[in-house]
Amino acid sequence: MISKEQFEKELDLIISNAIREDVGDGDHSSLACIPKDAKGKAKLLVKDTGIIAGVEMAKRVFHYVDPSLKIETIINDGEHVKYGDVVFYVEGSSQAILKSERLVLNIMQRMSAIATKTNEFMHLLDGTKTKVLDTRKTTPGIRAIEKWAVLIGGGENHRFALYDMIMLKDNHIDFSGGVTKAIEKTKQYLKDNNLDLKIIVEGRSLDEIKEILACGGIHRILIDNFNYEDTQKAVELIGDQCQSESSGGINLQTARKYAECGVDYISSGALTHSVYNMDLSLKAVK
């Protein structure tokens, strides 16, 4: 996984680019009718139910726009919210609050939706050893906050990007000439370039899983698009030789059954690519 420093840099890039995109040369609506020295207060109002996420990110946005803004947190990231709850109050420059408003809402609505869906998966897996992972099926440019939301919801992060883990999937295997060749070339590449990266390999059949195990040195086998019966057989083959992960169209209807096959992880792109934003609003306190 990426370092804390790298993650912090990603967050800063998201904020700076979003402000560039949304504000440009100025928030002329606010500049036109709100005095520069005007002070105000607003509240983050919940109009939905679920898991709130993005409170800490909202603070980063407000302080990026104006470090003097004061935030009073009422409900923290990861807590359940319901219609009518107030998550926080922000107080200070009215222009700064208005400049931050849409970005804060966009971020928190998205993050809260992802955290809520992740939490639903986690409850489904209660009583099993299986943990839920996200994927790289994220919105371009805002991966850091989407993966952060998965953590807030109780899930775990898969690799962050192409550079922090080796993952040999079907196309890598086919372009390399087969499972064994792909793994051998990868091990040599890591040695030649003095890289210490974990290797995950996708198995498309029980025979491929046997071949992967014969190669050794694998961190996790991706049991991809298997039915429940074959998934259980794959888990038995793998044993404690490496970790196991089920993937391929796993959703809220199928997650529990795959977990009961005994896999260590299930990964689902649906955590980040198929969610409906939580309804939130930022309202002035009069």
N, C-alpha and C positions, 0 to 999 in steps of 0.2 A: 504494500500500500504506500501511497505517497506520504511524505512527512507533513508534520503540522505546519511547517513554514511554507511548503508548497501549497497546502490547502488554504492557508490564510491569503496567499498571493492570488489564488483563484477567486476567492471571495472579493478581494479588492478590485480585481479586473472586471468581475460581473457588475459591481456597483458603478465603477467609473464609466464603463461602456454604456450601461443603462441610462445614467444621467446624461451622457453625451447624446444618446439617441432621443431621450424624452425632453430634455431642457434646451439643448442647442445653445442659441445665444441669449436665452432668457425666458423665464415664465412670464410672458407678456400679459397674461390674464391677471395675475396677481400684481405685477408691477404697475398695471394700469389703475387699479382701484384700491390697493392696500398700501398704506403708508409704510415706508422703510422701517420705521421704528415701532410699528404696531406689534403688540404682544397678544398671544392667544393661547388657548388650550383646547386639545381635542382628545377624543377617546376612541379606542379600537373596539368596535361593537360586533359581536358575533350574531349572525342571523341564520345559524345552521347548527348541526351537532357533529361531534367527532373529536379528533385529537388536534390540538393547536400546535402549530410549528412555525418557526420563523421569527419568534420574538427577539431572539438575540441578533438575528440578521437585520431585523428592523432597526434595532439600536445602532448597528453599524451604518445603516443608510442615513438615519437622522443625524448622526455625528459626522458623517462624511459631508453632508450638506451644511450643517452648522454645529460645531462642537459644543456650543453653549446650550443646545436644546436639552431639556431635562425630561427623563422618562421615568414614570412610576409604574413598576410592573405589578400587576394584580394576579395574573395567571401565567405560569411558566411553560416553556416548551415541554411537550409530552403529556400535558394534563388534558383531561376530558373537558370539553366545553359544550354548552347548550345555548339555545336561542336566548338572547338578551344579556349574555355575559359580557362584561367589560374586561378586556385582556390587559390593557395598559392605558395610561394617560401620557400625553406628550405636551410639553409647555415651553413657550419661548417665542421666537420670531414667527409671526403669522405667515410671512412670505416663505420662510424656510419649511414650515410645516406643510404648506400647500405644494411647495416644490417637491417634497418627499412623498406626498400622499399616494400617488398612483403607483410608484415603484414599490413602496412598502406593501400596498394591497396586493399587487400582482405577485410579489414574492410569497407573502404569507398565505394567500389563497391557494397557490400551487403547492407550497410545502405542506400545508395542513391537509390537503387532499391526499398527498402521497403518504404522509404519516398515518392518516386515518386508514387508508387501504392496507398499509403494512401491518398495522395493529390488528386488522381483521384477519389477516393471514396468521399472525402470531397466535391469536386465540384459537384458531382452527387446529393449530399444532400442539396445543396444550396436552401434556402427558406423553409426548413423543420426544425423542432426542434430536429431532430435525430442526434446523434453523433455516430461516428464509433469507435469500440473497437477492440483491438487485442485479442489474445487467448494465451494459453500455447503451441500452436503448433509451437514451435520455434526450432531452431537448438540447440541440447544439448551443453552446455558449453558457449554459447554466447548470452543467452537470454537477458541480460542487454542491449547490444548494439542494438539488434533487436527491443526491446521495446522502446529504446531511439529514434530509427529511426522513429517509428510510431508517437511519439510526434513531432518530427521535421516536419513530413509530415502533421501535423494538426489533427491527431487522438488522442485518449485517451487510456490509459492503463487499461486493466482489472486487475484482481489480478496478482501479480508477480509470485506467486508460490502457493503450497498447504498450506503454513503456514500463509498467510496474509488475507485469507478470506475463509468462508465456502461456498462451492458450492455443493449442493445436486443434482446429476444428476440421470439418469435412473437407473444405476446399484446400486447406494447408496439406492435409493428408493426401488428397488426390493429386495436387500439383507436385508433391514431393515423391510420388511413386509408391505410396503405401504407409501404413502406420509405423512399421519398424524404421524405415528410412527417414521418416519425418522426425522421429524421436532421436535417432542417432545423429542426424544433422544438427538438431537443436542442442543436444549435449555438447557437441563439438564447437558450435557457435558460442555457447556460453563460456566454454573453456578458453577459446581463442580470444574472446573479448573481455575476459576476467569479470564476468557478470554473475551475480548471485540472485537469480530469479527462479521462483517456483514454477513448475511445469504442470499444466492441466491438459489432459488429452481427451478428446471426444471419442466415445465408442459407439458405433452404430449397430453393432450386433454383439452377441455373446462371444463369438469367435474373435472379434476385434478386441474385446475386453481381455480375453486370454492373452492375446498378442501384446497388448499394452503392459500387462502384468509381467510377462516374460522379459520385457525390456528393463524393468526396474527403474528406480530413481524418479518415479512420478509422484507428485504431491496429491493430485486428485484426478479421478476419472469421472468424466461427464457422461452420464447415462442418458443419452439424448433420444427423445421420442420413442421410448419403450412403453409397452403396456405394463399393467401392474404385475402380471405373472413373471414376465421376463425381467422386470426391474428387481423383483425379489431374488431371482436366480443370479442376477448380476451382483447384487449385494453379497450374496453367499460366496460367489467367486472371489470378490475383492477382499472380504473379511477385514482384517486389520492391516493389510499390506499398504493401503493408502486410503485417503478420504473418498467418499462417494457423493455425487451430486446428480439429482434428477432435473432435467430441463425439457423444454419443448411444449409450449401451449399450456403450461400449468396455470390454473386459475383457482378461484375460491371454491369451485365445485369439485376439483380433483386433488387439491393440495393434501388433504388429510389422508387419502388413500395412498398417495405416493410416500408420505411420511411413514405410514404404517408398514411399508415395504422395508424400512430400516435404513434409508439413506441418511447421510449426515446433513445434507443440505438439499433444499430445492431452490432453484432460481426462477424468477418470473419477471419478464419485461413489463408485465401488466402493472407492476408497482409504480412505474414511472411513465409509461406511454398510454395508459388507459385510465385516467382519473378525471373526475369532475371537480373543478375548483370549489373550495368551501366559500360560502357567501359571507363576506366580511365587509365592513365599511368603517371609514374614519369620519367621525362627526364632531363638529365644533361644540365645545361646552360653553354655553352662554351664561 
